[in-house]
Structures are given as C-alpha cells and as structure tokens.
C-alpha cells in the first residue's frame, strides 16, 4: 500500500511514520506539513534524528495546489492517506481524498462523533462533510474489525477513549452495568498528549498533577457514544512525557458476580495480542513505547461495583499504533502485523 501522511511533524505523526517505515506492506510516498510549518523543506530525519538513514523523506507543504498536482488525476498511485492533523482540517479534506479513491485513516477527532450537532460545542467548528461523517467507521481495532475492513474512512479513536473503551466495553456489551447509572472514568495523561507545539500550560516547569476540562472534555461524548452508556470523564494532566492511565468505576446490576465480569473480559480479548489482562494493577512504565493496553479489574460484590484500570502509551496504542492496526485490518492482515515484530516502539 502506497501512503501519504499529513501532519508529519507532530508527535503522533512522527510515531506513525516510524511504524509505517518499518511495515513491510507499506511504501511511504509523501510526508506533508502545513504551509505555515517551520518544518517544511526539512527531511523527516532532520526533524527526528533517531530515524536518520531509515526515513529521509522531505516534509512538503500541503495545499490545494499540491493536491491538484499529485492526486487529482485518476493516474495517481496513492492508496491511503493518514491525517495526523487538526480536527477541522481532516473534516474539510477527507471527502476530497475519498472522491479520488484514496482510503482515509483519520487520527484527529474530525469524524469520531456521529452527531454533527456536537462538533461546534466540542471541536469548535460546524461539520460540513456530512456524507463522509455518515460513512465513517469508528476504528477501535479490537471491537470493530469487520467495519474497519469494509470502510473507506476510519476514525481512529483518541487516546483517552481507547483506554476507557477497552476497559468499559466488555461490561457494557454484556449489559452488566446498572441501568441509568453513571459510569465515572478518571484519566491521567503525560504532556505529549497536548501535542508538540510549545505552550506554558504544558511546560514541565509549570505542570503539576491537575484536572482539566471537567464535565466538558471533548472525549466525554465519544466515550459515551461508543460505550452506549452515560459516562462522566475526568481528565488529568501529569508532569511526565508519555503514557496514559484510566480508572473506571462501574455500578453493577444486582446479582452480577466477579466470575461474570472476568468471563466478559476473557471473551472480549481472547486472541487479541495487544490487550494484556494483568493479575495486578497496570503501570504506565509497562506500556510506554509499546502498542499494548494493560487491563486489570476488581469486583466488590457487596457494593455491586467493578473498578477497571487500563494503561496505554498515548502516542502509540492511543494513536499511531492503533492506526496501523486499522491499516492491517484493511489489508486483511492480523491487526498486530509489524507492531510486535518490531517491538512496536517509536
């Protein structure tokens, strides 16, 4: 598969390019950045020195003129595009790529929410690509393989929703939770989740463990939508580079026991090599720089509640590695193809 990556200079874009470079079924054709990017004209390895000699492609500026020159003709040789871009950019451009027969893997939030009326509130723009939005397939790889395999537009989940949904869906899929009860998810992420652009609020000298965007975070409707349950999501920013951990508290129906919960998780992730069911609470250090999600839970049958934790690398399983999983599924490969053989490390 011949692919283009747009948003090649950011943290997620860099991790994605690293994984695609090592993928034996992928050829990187173009790496693109915005016209305003200070990285344009540099090589990828110049920007990210650890990839010198592995990926030395230049970073080109994306523009309507670039699209017209390279992709408007039916003779183009591009099979897929990955958007590691601002949300409104992918919402604006995805349909143009689809129209010329190019599969879209969108790592932004441009197509994650199915209700277009939610975008002004949570993403700050009116969604205009309603036909594409209607067709978009949510790309939680362990749960939507059939849809991913048959869709031309994959909305790769966000990092917080990935960890939250891996923890919640075995429970909600089996309807083990109390009806109409609120599920509470507390999440903690390192500063790389805010992106590569420098800002005072994400400077190590300024960051302390801090909750933010409580009751209004854009991932809350995404988690609720895909869990098919009401979820309160409480994100926290912590002073470390990468990695993410969520802990979810779920009230259980009367008579639901620990065995039923364990069976739900075992059935959900049996044969899923990138989801590891642990025998103790997960740690970020165990998943950082890897494509794994580590899960553990405990049930209190007296209080009828289950508490579940999930740890992932926010840039890999929470973004780039999951995008590669979706690519693999689209190609008819095992979803972990190339991710384990290379250690999944960026």
SULLINKA-V508136 format. One record per residue. N is the residue number from 1. RES is the residue in three letters. PSI is psi in degrees with one decimal (* if undefined). Layout:
# SULLINKA-V508136
n=N res=RES psi=PSI
n=N res=RES psi=PSI
This chain:
# SULLINKA-V508136
n=1 res=UNK psi=130.4
n=2 res=UNK psi=126.0
n=3 res=UNK psi=158.7
n=4 res=UNK psi=141.4
n=5 res=UNK psi=124.3
n=6 res=UNK psi=127.6
n=7 res=UNK psi=39.9
n=8 res=UNK psi=-12.5
n=9 res=UNK psi=-14.1
n=10 res=UNK psi=174.4
n=11 res=UNK psi=-49.3
n=12 res=UNK psi=-43.7
n=13 res=UNK psi=-40.6
n=14 res=UNK psi=-43.5
n=15 res=UNK psi=-39.9
n=16 res=UNK psi=-47.1
n=17 res=UNK psi=-40.3
n=18 res=UNK psi=-45.2
n=19 res=UNK psi=-41.1
n=20 res=UNK psi=-33.3
n=21 res=UNK psi=-34.0
n=22 res=UNK psi=-0.8
n=23 res=UNK psi=124.8
n=24 res=UNK psi=-2.5
n=25 res=UNK psi=10.5
n=26 res=UNK psi=138.9
n=27 res=UNK psi=121.6
n=28 res=UNK psi=122.1
n=29 res=UNK psi=-42.9
n=30 res=UNK psi=137.3
n=31 res=UNK psi=125.6
n=32 res=UNK psi=147.4
n=33 res=UNK psi=173.0
n=34 res=UNK psi=160.2
n=35 res=UNK psi=-23.1
n=36 res=UNK psi=-5.2
n=37 res=UNK psi=136.5
n=38 res=UNK psi=-10.3
n=39 res=UNK psi=-11.8
n=40 res=UNK psi=140.0
n=41 res=UNK psi=-21.3
n=42 res=UNK psi=162.2
n=43 res=UNK psi=158.8
n=44 res=UNK psi=-42.0
n=45 res=UNK psi=-27.9
n=46 res=UNK psi=-36.2
n=47 res=UNK psi=-36.1
n=48 res=UNK psi=90.2
n=49 res=UNK psi=-23.2
n=50 res=UNK psi=-13.9
n=51 res=UNK psi=16.2
n=52 res=UNK psi=131.8
n=53 res=UNK psi=-9.0
n=54 res=UNK psi=-44.4
n=55 res=UNK psi=102.8
n=56 res=UNK psi=23.2
n=57 res=UNK psi=147.4
n=58 res=UNK psi=152.6
n=59 res=UNK psi=112.3
n=60 res=UNK psi=157.2
n=61 res=UNK psi=130.9
n=62 res=UNK psi=139.2
n=63 res=UNK psi=166.3
n=64 res=UNK psi=-33.7
n=65 res=UNK psi=-38.7
n=66 res=UNK psi=-44.6
n=67 res=UNK psi=-45.8
n=68 res=UNK psi=-40.6
n=69 res=UNK psi=-41.1
n=70 res=UNK psi=-26.3
n=71 res=UNK psi=-14.1
n=72 res=UNK psi=-27.2
n=73 res=UNK psi=144.4
n=74 res=UNK psi=-9.3
n=75 res=UNK psi=5.5
n=76 res=UNK psi=158.1
n=77 res=UNK psi=25.0
n=78 res=UNK psi=133.3
n=79 res=UNK psi=-33.0
n=80 res=UNK psi=153.6
n=81 res=UNK psi=140.8
n=82 res=UNK psi=124.2
n=83 res=UNK psi=112.7
n=84 res=UNK psi=63.2
n=85 res=UNK psi=173.1
n=86 res=UNK psi=151.7
n=87 res=UNK psi=-44.0
n=88 res=UNK psi=-25.5
n=89 res=UNK psi=-48.0
n=90 res=UNK psi=-37.3
n=91 res=UNK psi=-33.5
n=92 res=UNK psi=-36.0
n=93 res=UNK psi=-14.8
n=94 res=UNK psi=-43.7
n=95 res=UNK psi=-35.7
n=96 res=UNK psi=-39.3
n=97 res=UNK psi=-41.8
n=98 res=UNK psi=-38.7
n=99 res=UNK psi=-24.3
n=100 res=UNK psi=21.0
n=101 res=UNK psi=25.3
n=102 res=UNK psi=126.2
n=103 res=UNK psi=142.1
n=104 res=UNK psi=126.9
n=105 res=UNK psi=109.7
n=106 res=UNK psi=113.2
n=107 res=UNK psi=-0.7
n=108 res=UNK psi=-176.3
n=109 res=UNK psi=14.7
n=110 res=UNK psi=-20.5
n=111 res=UNK psi=17.5
n=112 res=UNK psi=-37.0
n=113 res=UNK psi=129.4
n=114 res=UNK psi=-24.7
n=115 res=UNK psi=110.5
n=116 res=UNK psi=-23.2
n=117 res=UNK psi=-14.3
n=118 res=UNK psi=-16.8
n=119 res=UNK psi=-42.5
n=120 res=UNK psi=-40.0
n=121 res=UNK psi=-43.8
n=122 res=UNK psi=-22.1
n=123 res=UNK psi=-7.6
n=124 res=UNK psi=19.3
n=125 res=UNK psi=154.4
n=126 res=UNK psi=127.6
n=127 res=UNK psi=123.0
n=128 res=UNK psi=-20.3
n=129 res=UNK psi=65.7
n=130 res=UNK psi=-32.9
n=131 res=UNK psi=-42.5
n=132 res=UNK psi=-40.6
n=133 res=UNK psi=-39.6
n=134 res=UNK psi=-35.1
n=135 res=UNK psi=-14.2
n=136 res=UNK psi=137.9
n=137 res=UNK psi=125.9
n=138 res=UNK psi=133.8
n=139 res=UNK psi=41.3
n=140 res=UNK psi=102.4
n=141 res=UNK psi=-41.0
n=142 res=UNK psi=-13.8
n=143 res=UNK psi=-17.5
n=144 res=UNK psi=37.6
n=145 res=UNK psi=-42.7
n=146 res=UNK psi=-45.6
n=147 res=UNK psi=-40.4
n=148 res=UNK psi=-42.9
n=149 res=UNK psi=-24.6
n=150 res=UNK psi=15.7
n=151 res=UNK psi=149.7
n=152 res=UNK psi=-7.0
n=153 res=UNK psi=112.2
n=154 res=UNK psi=122.2
n=155 res=UNK psi=97.4
n=156 res=UNK psi=128.9
n=157 res=UNK psi=159.7
n=158 res=UNK psi=168.6
n=159 res=UNK psi=-47.6
n=160 res=UNK psi=-46.1
n=161 res=UNK psi=-36.5
n=162 res=UNK psi=-53.3
n=163 res=UNK psi=-42.1
n=164 res=UNK psi=-44.6
n=165 res=UNK psi=-35.3
n=166 res=UNK psi=-33.0
n=167 res=UNK psi=-35.1
n=168 res=UNK psi=-35.6
n=169 res=UNK psi=-35.7
n=170 res=UNK psi=-31.8
n=171 res=UNK psi=-49.9
n=172 res=UNK psi=-30.2
n=173 res=UNK psi=-35.1
n=174 res=UNK psi=3.9
n=175 res=UNK psi=44.8
n=176 res=UNK psi=-15.7
n=177 res=UNK psi=156.3
n=178 res=UNK psi=137.9
n=179 res=UNK psi=137.9
n=180 res=UNK psi=12.2
n=181 res=UNK psi=144.3
n=182 res=UNK psi=133.5
n=183 res=UNK psi=134.3
n=184 res=UNK psi=126.0
n=185 res=UNK psi=121.1
n=186 res=UNK psi=129.2
n=187 res=UNK psi=147.4
n=188 res=UNK psi=130.3
n=189 res=UNK psi=150.9
n=190 res=UNK psi=171.3
n=191 res=UNK psi=-17.3
n=192 res=UNK psi=-17.6
n=193 res=UNK psi=-19.0
n=194 res=UNK psi=-2.5
n=195 res=UNK psi=176.2
n=196 res=UNK psi=-23.1
n=197 res=UNK psi=132.2
n=198 res=UNK psi=138.6
n=199 res=UNK psi=145.7
n=200 res=UNK psi=-38.2
n=201 res=UNK psi=-17.8
n=202 res=UNK psi=13.4
n=203 res=UNK psi=138.0
n=204 res=UNK psi=-28.9
n=205 res=UNK psi=-15.4
n=206 res=UNK psi=-25.4
n=207 res=UNK psi=130.6
n=208 res=UNK psi=165.7
n=209 res=UNK psi=114.4
n=210 res=UNK psi=129.1
n=211 res=UNK psi=151.7
n=212 res=UNK psi=154.8
n=213 res=UNK psi=38.7
n=214 res=UNK psi=134.2
n=215 res=UNK psi=7.2
n=216 res=UNK psi=12.4
n=217 res=UNK psi=139.8
n=218 res=UNK psi=-18.8
n=219 res=UNK psi=-14.0
n=220 res=UNK psi=-48.9
n=221 res=UNK psi=-29.8
n=222 res=UNK psi=-44.8
n=223 res=UNK psi=-45.2
n=224 res=UNK psi=-42.2
n=225 res=UNK psi=-47.8
n=226 res=UNK psi=-22.9
n=227 res=UNK psi=-14.8
n=228 res=UNK psi=45.5
n=229 res=UNK psi=159.2
n=230 res=UNK psi=123.8
n=231 res=UNK psi=133.8
n=232 res=UNK psi=123.7
n=233 res=UNK psi=124.7
n=234 res=UNK psi=96.3
n=235 res=UNK psi=150.8
n=236 res=UNK psi=142.2
n=237 res=UNK psi=133.4
n=238 res=UNK psi=153.1
n=239 res=UNK psi=67.1
n=240 res=UNK psi=166.8
n=241 res=UNK psi=-57.4
n=242 res=UNK psi=159.8
n=243 res=UNK psi=152.0
n=244 res=UNK psi=141.4
n=245 res=UNK psi=133.7
n=246 res=UNK psi=150.4
n=247 res=UNK psi=121.9
n=248 res=UNK psi=138.3
n=249 res=UNK psi=119.8
n=250 res=UNK psi=115.2
n=251 res=UNK psi=133.4
n=252 res=UNK psi=153.2
n=253 res=UNK psi=153.7
n=254 res=UNK psi=139.0
n=255 res=UNK psi=-7.3
n=256 res=UNK psi=130.4
n=257 res=UNK psi=174.8
n=258 res=UNK psi=-35.1
n=259 res=UNK psi=-42.7
n=260 res=UNK psi=-40.5
n=261 res=UNK psi=-45.4
n=262 res=UNK psi=-40.0
n=263 res=UNK psi=-39.2
n=264 res=UNK psi=-43.3
n=265 res=UNK psi=-40.7
n=266 res=UNK psi=-46.0
n=267 res=UNK psi=-40.1
n=268 res=UNK psi=-38.6
n=269 res=UNK psi=10.5
n=270 res=UNK psi=125.5
n=271 res=UNK psi=-0.4
n=272 res=UNK psi=98.4
n=273 res=UNK psi=-21.5
n=274 res=UNK psi=-3.7
n=275 res=UNK psi=118.5
n=276 res=UNK psi=121.3
n=277 res=UNK psi=114.1
n=278 res=UNK psi=167.4
n=279 res=UNK psi=13.4
n=280 res=UNK psi=169.8
n=281 res=UNK psi=135.7
n=282 res=UNK psi=157.4
n=283 res=UNK psi=145.1
n=284 res=UNK psi=-36.9
n=285 res=UNK psi=-24.6
n=286 res=UNK psi=-14.2
n=287 res=UNK psi=-12.8
n=288 res=UNK psi=138.1
n=289 res=UNK psi=26.3
n=290 res=UNK psi=164.9
n=291 res=UNK psi=11.5
n=292 res=UNK psi=154.4
n=293 res=UNK psi=124.8
n=294 res=UNK psi=129.9
n=295 res=UNK psi=142.8
n=296 res=UNK psi=150.6
n=297 res=UNK psi=158.2
n=298 res=UNK psi=142.0
n=299 res=UNK psi=132.9
n=300 res=UNK psi=101.9
n=301 res=UNK psi=-23.9
n=302 res=UNK psi=-42.6
n=303 res=UNK psi=-6.6
n=304 res=UNK psi=59.9
n=305 res=UNK psi=146.3
n=306 res=UNK psi=138.4
n=307 res=UNK psi=126.4
n=308 res=UNK psi=135.8
n=309 res=UNK psi=145.1
n=310 res=UNK psi=130.3
n=311 res=UNK psi=135.6
n=312 res=UNK psi=165.1
n=313 res=UNK psi=121.7
n=314 res=UNK psi=-29.1
n=315 res=UNK psi=-20.0
n=316 res=UNK psi=-84.4
n=317 res=UNK psi=-29.8
n=318 res=UNK psi=2.6
n=319 res=UNK psi=-87.6
n=320 res=UNK psi=-45.9
n=321 res=UNK psi=-35.9
n=322 res=UNK psi=-34.3
n=323 res=UNK psi=-39.2
n=324 res=UNK psi=-37.6
n=325 res=UNK psi=-44.8
n=326 res=UNK psi=-41.1
n=327 res=UNK psi=-47.2
n=328 res=UNK psi=-44.5
n=329 res=UNK psi=-40.6
n=330 res=UNK psi=-31.1
n=331 res=UNK psi=-0.8
n=332 res=UNK psi=18.0
n=333 res=UNK psi=165.4
n=334 res=UNK psi=141.7
n=335 res=UNK psi=-21.7
n=336 res=UNK psi=8.1
n=337 res=UNK psi=128.3
n=338 res=UNK psi=-18.4
n=339 res=UNK psi=-37.5
n=340 res=UNK psi=-36.1
n=341 res=UNK psi=-27.9
n=342 res=UNK psi=7.0
n=343 res=UNK psi=-6.6
n=344 res=UNK psi=19.1
n=345 res=UNK psi=137.2
n=346 res=UNK psi=*
